[in-house]
Amino acid sequence: MSSSAAPGVTFETISTAEGFAALGESWDDLVRAMARPSPRLLHAWLVAWWRHFSENRELAVEVAYREDRLVGALPLCVQHQHGLDVLTFLGAEQVPLADLLLARGEKAGTGVALAERAAATKHDYADFHGLPGSSRLLKALGPSRLQLIVRAEAPVLEPNGASWESYYATRLSSKQRALHRRRIRQLEKLGTLETTIARTRDELMPALEEAFELHALRWEGRPDRSDFGTEAGRQFHREATAAIAELDVPRIVTLRLDNRAIAFAYYFALEGAMHCYRLAFDPELQRFSPGLVNRYDTLEYAFREGTTRIEFLGGLERYKVELTDRTEPLHEGLGLAGSVAGKVVVSGRLNGVRLRRFAKRSPTIRRFYYEGLAPARRLLGNGS
């Protein structure tokens, strides 16, 4: 460890899997202290992720101790990509709400020191996905060194003590409620309909396998950017789900027809919040909306469990807009260029974002960008 300007605090860079694995419960205390705790920052989840996705990456986790107590951390790694070294979060693009972690009551100076240590890591540029608008990391570095780009609108629902019955009756229109009841009746004509909730490890493992099967059916022949449908991804999810089941965090709600899974919703419960993760349904039954039926069952279960906040995450899909009143966007943070090549990439990415924003306001430029430049953008891969 090395001392720093933060009085009474020492710092360390964790660069080995063994070193990171040793942090244990103290890491999760920092996650739970976040304003919007991210389940996918939990220690066991990240340990499993690193075990399966560490290829072409190096650990660069910054931690801070006050005496022997872990009081701050930055879950980082360096990804070797296209000949460049990119400083990014553990979990890459799959960790919404990732941010600098600080213990409750810890001074902001500790966070600044952690951020400066990260900035000094050997890299070409930094690319941080999932940052909330109130990011501690952004505050520690300053907007001149890290620029935020909105990547997802992230709808949010806060029940404010309402019961599911009250919410269902007041938030959903009579047309929506009628459609829901009609779909249940139609499905019940096909066989015995029931909903099961997997919460323990023994319940979650078979439910997860059913989720894999439904996900594969739903996305067959369609582009799927998640790792839920790959062999490496399935191995990771088996390990990670089993590990955080010990913390009573994962839930899988499954809709069954004659005991056959026809829809699922996988979510996390952490510090009173529900974080939606994956969902899918059997496309053969699409006309009966099994996903809609299962979605309401899932929300009902979350309400009854005492959820105080529901993080839908992702974009503005219609069903999310219908169920929520506001969004709290998630961002991508670009900056901390450490080389000429890094500066070129950051500048190009930011200029590309500005061009798309301008194009949206100009019909002529919008046509040129999306039609005239389409072949060139496909050739370059358009990493932004």
C-alpha positions as CSV (number, residue, x, y, z in Angstrom):
1,M,0.0,0.0,0.0
2,S,1.0,3.6,-0.4
3,S,0.0,6.6,1.6
4,S,-1.8,9.6,0.1
5,A,-2.9,13.2,0.7
6,A,-6.2,11.9,2.2
7,P,-5.4,11.9,6.0
8,G,-5.4,8.5,7.5
9,V,-6.1,6.7,4.3
10,T,-3.9,4.3,2.4
11,F,-4.4,3.1,-1.2
12,E,-3.7,0.0,-3.2
13,T,-4.0,-1.1,-6.8
14,I,-5.4,-4.7,-7.1
15,S,-4.0,-6.3,-10.2
16,T,-4.6,-10.0,-9.5
17,A,-7.7,-12.2,-9.4
18,E,-6.6,-13.5,-6.0
19,G,-6.2,-10.0,-4.6
20,F,-9.7,-9.0,-5.8
21,A,-11.3,-12.2,-4.5
22,A,-9.9,-11.5,-1.0
23,L,-12.0,-8.3,-0.7
24,G,-15.2,-10.2,0.1
25,E,-18.0,-8.7,2.2
26,S,-16.3,-5.4,2.7
27,W,-16.7,-4.7,-1.0
28,D,-20.4,-5.3,-0.8
29,D,-20.8,-2.8,2.0
30,L,-19.5,-0.1,-0.4
31,V,-22.0,-1.2,-3.1
32,R,-24.9,-1.1,-0.6
33,A,-23.9,2.4,0.4
34,M,-24.4,3.7,-3.2
35,A,-27.3,6.1,-3.8
36,R,-28.5,3.6,-6.4
37,P,-26.8,0.3,-5.5
38,S,-26.0,-1.8,-8.5
39,P,-26.4,-5.5,-8.1
40,R,-24.0,-6.2,-10.9
41,L,-21.2,-4.5,-8.8
42,L,-21.6,-7.0,-6.0
43,H,-18.3,-8.8,-5.3
44,A,-19.4,-12.3,-6.2
45,W,-20.9,-11.2,-9.5
46,L,-17.7,-9.4,-10.5
47,V,-15.5,-12.2,-9.4
48,A,-17.5,-14.6,-11.6
49,W,-17.4,-12.1,-14.5
50,W,-13.7,-11.8,-14.3
51,R,-13.2,-15.5,-14.3
52,H,-15.1,-15.8,-17.6
53,F,-14.3,-12.6,-19.4
54,S,-10.8,-11.6,-18.4
55,E,-9.3,-12.4,-21.8
56,N,-7.4,-9.3,-23.2
57,R,-8.0,-7.5,-20.0
58,E,-5.9,-6.6,-16.9
59,L,-7.3,-5.8,-13.5
60,A,-6.7,-2.3,-12.3
61,V,-9.0,-2.0,-9.2
62,E,-8.2,0.9,-7.0
63,V,-9.1,0.6,-3.3
64,A,-8.8,2.8,-0.3
65,Y,-8.4,1.7,3.4
66,R,-8.8,3.7,6.6
67,E,-6.7,1.6,9.0
68,D,-7.9,-1.9,8.0
69,R,-11.4,-0.9,6.8
70,L,-12.2,-0.7,3.1
71,V,-13.7,2.8,2.6
72,G,-13.5,3.3,-1.2
73,A,-13.0,1.5,-4.5
74,L,-13.0,1.9,-8.2
75,P,-13.9,-1.4,-10.0
76,L,-11.7,-1.0,-13.1
77,C,-9.8,-3.0,-15.7
78,V,-7.8,-2.2,-18.8
79,Q,-9.1,-3.7,-22.0
80,H,-6.7,-4.3,-24.9
81,Q,-8.8,-3.4,-27.9
82,H,-7.8,-2.6,-31.5
83,G,-4.2,-2.0,-30.4
84,L,-5.3,0.4,-27.7
85,D,-5.5,0.2,-23.9
86,V,-9.0,1.2,-22.7
87,L,-9.6,1.9,-19.1
88,T,-13.1,0.7,-18.3
89,F,-15.3,-0.7,-15.5
90,L,-15.3,-4.4,-14.5
91,G,-18.3,-5.8,-16.2
92,A,-17.7,-3.6,-19.3
93,E,-20.9,-2.5,-20.8
94,Q,-23.1,-4.9,-18.8
95,V,-23.0,-2.9,-15.5
96,P,-25.6,-0.1,-15.3
97,L,-25.1,2.4,-12.4
98,A,-21.4,1.6,-12.2
99,D,-19.5,4.3,-10.3
100,L,-16.9,5.2,-7.7
101,L,-17.7,3.5,-4.4
102,L,-17.4,5.2,-1.0
103,A,-18.3,4.0,2.5
104,R,-21.1,6.0,4.2
105,G,-19.6,9.1,5.8
106,E,-16.3,8.8,3.9
107,K,-14.9,12.2,2.8
108,A,-15.0,13.2,-0.9
109,G,-11.2,13.6,-0.8
110,T,-10.9,9.8,-0.7
111,G,-12.9,9.5,-3.9
112,V,-10.8,12.3,-5.6
113,A,-7.6,10.4,-4.7
114,L,-9.0,7.2,-6.1
115,A,-10.0,8.9,-9.3
116,E,-6.6,10.4,-9.7
117,R,-4.9,7.0,-9.2
118,A,-7.2,5.6,-11.9
119,A,-6.3,8.5,-14.2
120,A,-2.6,7.7,-13.7
121,T,-3.1,4.1,-14.8
122,K,-1.4,3.3,-18.1
123,H,-4.0,3.6,-20.8
124,D,-4.9,5.4,-24.0
125,Y,-8.3,6.6,-23.0
126,A,-11.2,5.8,-20.6
127,D,-14.6,4.5,-21.6
128,F,-17.0,4.1,-18.7
129,H,-20.4,2.7,-19.3
130,G,-23.5,2.9,-17.0
131,L,-22.7,6.1,-15.1
132,P,-25.6,7.8,-13.4
133,G,-26.1,11.5,-13.9
134,S,-25.0,12.2,-10.3
135,S,-21.8,10.2,-10.8
136,R,-19.2,10.4,-8.0
137,L,-16.5,9.6,-10.6
138,L,-17.5,12.5,-12.7
139,K,-17.5,14.9,-9.7
140,A,-14.0,13.6,-8.7
141,L,-12.5,14.1,-12.2
142,G,-14.5,17.1,-13.4
143,P,-16.4,17.5,-16.7
144,S,-13.3,18.8,-18.5
145,R,-11.6,15.4,-18.1
146,L,-14.6,13.1,-18.5
147,Q,-17.6,13.9,-20.8
148,L,-20.9,12.2,-20.4
149,I,-23.0,10.9,-23.3
150,V,-26.6,9.8,-22.6
151,R,-26.8,6.1,-23.5
152,A,-30.1,5.0,-22.0
153,E,-33.1,6.8,-20.7
154,A,-33.6,4.3,-17.8
155,P,-37.2,4.6,-16.6
156,V,-37.8,4.6,-12.9
157,L,-40.8,3.8,-10.8
158,E,-41.2,4.6,-7.1
159,P,-44.4,3.0,-5.6
160,N,-44.3,5.4,-2.6
161,G,-46.1,2.9,-0.4
162,A,-48.9,2.1,-2.8
163,S,-50.2,-1.5,-2.9
164,W,-50.1,-3.4,-6.1
165,E,-53.9,-3.4,-6.3
166,S,-54.0,0.4,-6.0
167,Y,-51.2,0.9,-8.5
168,Y,-52.8,-1.6,-11.0
169,A,-56.2,0.2,-10.7
170,T,-54.9,3.7,-11.0
171,R,-51.8,3.5,-13.2
172,L,-53.1,1.2,-15.9
173,S,-56.0,2.3,-18.1
174,S,-59.2,0.3,-18.2
175,K,-58.2,-0.8,-21.7
176,Q,-54.8,-2.2,-20.4
177,R,-56.5,-4.0,-17.5
178,A,-59.1,-5.5,-19.9
179,L,-56.3,-6.7,-22.2
180,H,-54.5,-8.3,-19.3
181,R,-57.6,-10.2,-18.1
182,R,-58.4,-11.3,-21.6
183,R,-54.9,-12.7,-22.2
184,I,-55.1,-14.6,-18.9
185,R,-58.4,-16.2,-20.0
186,Q,-57.0,-17.1,-23.4
187,L,-54.0,-18.8,-21.9
188,E,-56.1,-20.6,-19.4
189,K,-58.1,-22.1,-22.2
190,L,-54.9,-23.7,-23.5
191,G,-54.1,-25.4,-20.2
192,T,-53.2,-24.9,-16.5
193,L,-51.6,-21.5,-16.0
194,E,-49.4,-20.7,-13.0
195,T,-46.6,-18.4,-11.9
196,T,-43.6,-19.6,-9.9
197,I,-40.9,-17.5,-8.2
198,A,-37.4,-18.8,-7.9
199,R,-35.4,-17.2,-5.0
200,T,-33.2,-19.8,-3.4
201,R,-30.2,-21.4,-5.1
202,D,-32.0,-24.7,-5.6
203,E,-34.9,-22.9,-7.2
204,L,-32.9,-20.6,-9.3
205,M,-30.7,-23.1,-11.1
206,P,-33.4,-24.9,-13.0
207,A,-35.3,-21.7,-13.5
208,L,-32.2,-20.2,-15.1
209,E,-31.9,-23.1,-17.5
210,E,-35.5,-22.5,-18.6
211,A,-34.7,-18.8,-19.0
212,F,-31.8,-19.6,-21.3
213,E,-34.1,-21.7,-23.5
214,L,-36.8,-19.0,-23.7
215,H,-34.1,-16.4,-24.4
216,A,-32.8,-18.5,-27.3
217,L,-36.2,-18.9,-28.7
218,R,-37.1,-15.2,-28.4
219,W,-33.8,-14.1,-30.0
220,E,-33.4,-16.8,-32.7
221,G,-32.3,-15.1,-35.9
222,R,-32.2,-11.7,-34.3
223,P,-29.2,-9.6,-33.2
224,D,-28.6,-10.1,-29.4
225,R,-25.9,-7.9,-27.8
226,S,-26.2,-9.6,-24.4
227,D,-24.0,-12.5,-23.2
228,F,-27.1,-14.4,-22.1
229,G,-27.2,-16.4,-25.2
230,T,-23.6,-17.4,-25.5
231,E,-22.0,-20.5,-24.0
232,A,-19.5,-18.4,-22.0
233,G,-22.3,-16.2,-20.9
234,R,-24.4,-19.1,-19.7
235,Q,-21.5,-20.5,-17.7
236,F,-20.9,-17.1,-16.2
237,H,-24.6,-16.7,-15.3
238,R,-24.8,-20.1,-13.6
239,E,-21.8,-19.2,-11.4
240,A,-22.8,-15.6,-10.7
241,T,-26.5,-16.4,-10.0
242,A,-25.6,-19.2,-7.6
243,A,-23.1,-16.9,-5.8
244,I,-25.4,-13.9,-5.2
245,A,-28.3,-16.3,-4.3
246,E,-26.5,-16.6,-1.0
247,L,-27.2,-12.8,-0.5
248,D,-30.9,-13.3,-1.5
249,V,-30.5,-10.9,-4.4
250,P,-31.7,-12.7,-7.6
251,R,-35.3,-13.5,-8.5
252,I,-36.7,-15.4,-11.5
253,V,-40.4,-15.2,-12.1
254,T,-41.7,-17.8,-14.6
255,L,-45.1,-18.1,-16.2
256,R,-46.0,-21.8,-16.9
257,L,-48.6,-23.4,-19.1
258,D,-49.1,-27.1,-18.1
259,N,-45.9,-26.8,-16.2
260,R,-44.0,-25.6,-19.3
261,A,-42.1,-22.3,-19.0
262,I,-43.6,-19.8,-21.5
263,A,-42.2,-16.5,-20.1
264,F,-39.7,-15.4,-17.5
265,A,-38.4,-12.2,-15.9
266,Y,-35.1,-12.2,-14.1
267,Y,-34.5,-9.3,-11.7
268,F,-32.4,-8.4,-8.7
269,A,-33.6,-7.1,-5.3
270,L,-31.0,-5.0,-3.4
271,E,-31.5,-2.4,-0.7
272,G,-35.2,-2.2,-1.4
273,A,-34.9,-1.7,-5.1
274,M,-35.9,-4.0,-8.0
275,H,-33.4,-4.0,-10.9
276,C,-34.9,-5.5,-14.1
277,Y,-32.4,-7.7,-15.9
278,R,-33.6,-10.2,-18.5
279,L,-37.0,-11.2,-19.8
280,A,-38.3,-13.3,-22.7
281,F,-41.3,-15.4,-23.8
282,D,-42.1,-18.2,-26.1
283,P,-42.7,-16.6,-29.5
284,E,-45.1,-19.4,-30.5
285,L,-47.5,-17.9,-28.0
286,Q,-46.9,-14.3,-28.9
287,R,-50.5,-13.6,-29.8
288,F,-51.5,-14.4,-26.2
289,S,-49.0,-11.9,-24.7
290,P,-47.4,-14.2,-22.2
291,G,-44.7,-11.6,-21.6
292,L,-47.3,-9.0,-20.6
293,V,-49.0,-11.4,-18.2
294,N,-45.6,-12.4,-16.6
295,R,-44.5,-8.8,-16.4
296,Y,-47.5,-7.9,-14.2
297,D,-47.0,-11.0,-12.1
298,T,-43.4,-9.9,-11.6
299,L,-44.3,-6.4,-10.6
300,E,-47.0,-7.7,-8.2
301,Y,-44.4,-9.9,-6.5
302,A,-42.0,-7.0,-6.2
303,F,-44.7,-4.7,-4.7
304,R,-45.7,-7.4,-2.2
305,E,-42.0,-7.8,-1.2
306,G,-41.9,-4.1,-0.2
307,T,-40.0,-2.7,-3.1
308,T,-39.5,1.1,-2.9
309,R,-37.9,1.7,-6.3
310,I,-38.0,-0.1,-9.6
311,E,-35.1,0.4,-12.0
312,F,-36.3,-0.6,-15.4
313,L,-33.0,0.4,-17.0
314,G,-32.5,0.3,-20.8
315,G,-34.5,2.5,-23.2
316,L,-38.0,3.8,-23.6
317,E,-39.8,0.6,-24.6
318,R,-43.6,1.2,-24.7
319,Y,-44.4,-1.0,-21.7
320,K,-41.8,0.9,-19.5
321,V,-43.3,4.3,-20.5
322,E,-46.8,3.1,-19.6
323,L,-45.6,2.0,-16.2
324,T,-43.4,4.9,-15.1
325,D,-43.5,8.7,-14.8
326,R,-39.9,9.7,-15.3
327,T,-36.4,8.6,-16.4
328,E,-33.0,8.9,-14.8
329,P,-30.6,8.5,-17.7
330,L,-27.5,6.3,-17.8
331,H,-24.4,7.7,-19.5
332,E,-21.1,6.7,-21.1
333,G,-18.1,8.6,-19.8
334,L,-15.3,9.3,-22.3
335,G,-12.0,11.0,-21.6
336,L,-8.8,10.7,-19.7
337,A,-6.8,10.5,-23.0
338,G,-3.3,9.2,-22.2
339,S,-1.9,9.2,-25.7
340,V,-2.3,10.9,-29.1
341,A,-4.2,7.9,-30.3
342,G,-6.5,8.0,-27.3
343,K,-7.2,11.7,-28.0
344,V,-8.1,10.9,-31.6
345,V,-10.5,8.2,-30.5
346,V,-12.2,10.3,-27.8
347,S,-12.5,13.3,-30.1
348,G,-13.9,11.2,-32.9
349,R,-16.4,9.5,-30.7
350,L,-17.6,12.8,-29.2
351,N,-17.8,14.5,-32.6
352,G,-19.8,11.5,-33.9
353,V,-22.3,12.0,-31.1
354,R,-22.6,15.7,-31.8
355,L,-23.1,15.0,-35.5
356,R,-26.0,12.6,-34.7
357,R,-27.6,15.1,-32.4
358,F,-27.4,17.7,-35.1
359,A,-28.6,15.3,-37.7
360,K,-31.7,14.6,-35.7
361,R,-32.6,18.3,-36.0
362,S,-31.9,18.6,-39.8
363,P,-33.9,16.4,-42.2
364,T,-31.3,16.8,-45.0
365,I,-28.3,15.9,-42.8
366,R,-30.3,13.1,-41.2
367,R,-30.8,11.5,-44.6
368,F,-27.2,12.0,-45.5
369,Y,-25.9,10.5,-42.2
370,Y,-28.2,7.5,-42.1
371,E,-28.4,6.8,-45.8
372,G,-25.4,8.4,-47.6
373,L,-22.9,7.5,-44.9
374,A,-24.4,4.1,-44.0
375,P,-21.8,2.0,-46.1
376,A,-18.9,3.9,-44.6
377,R,-20.2,3.5,-41.0
378,R,-20.8,-0.2,-41.5
379,L,-17.2,-0.6,-42.8
380,L,-15.7,1.3,-39.9
381,G,-17.8,-0.6,-37.3
382,N,-19.1,2.7,-35.8
383,G,-17.9,1.8,-32.2
384,S,-19.8,4.7,-30.8
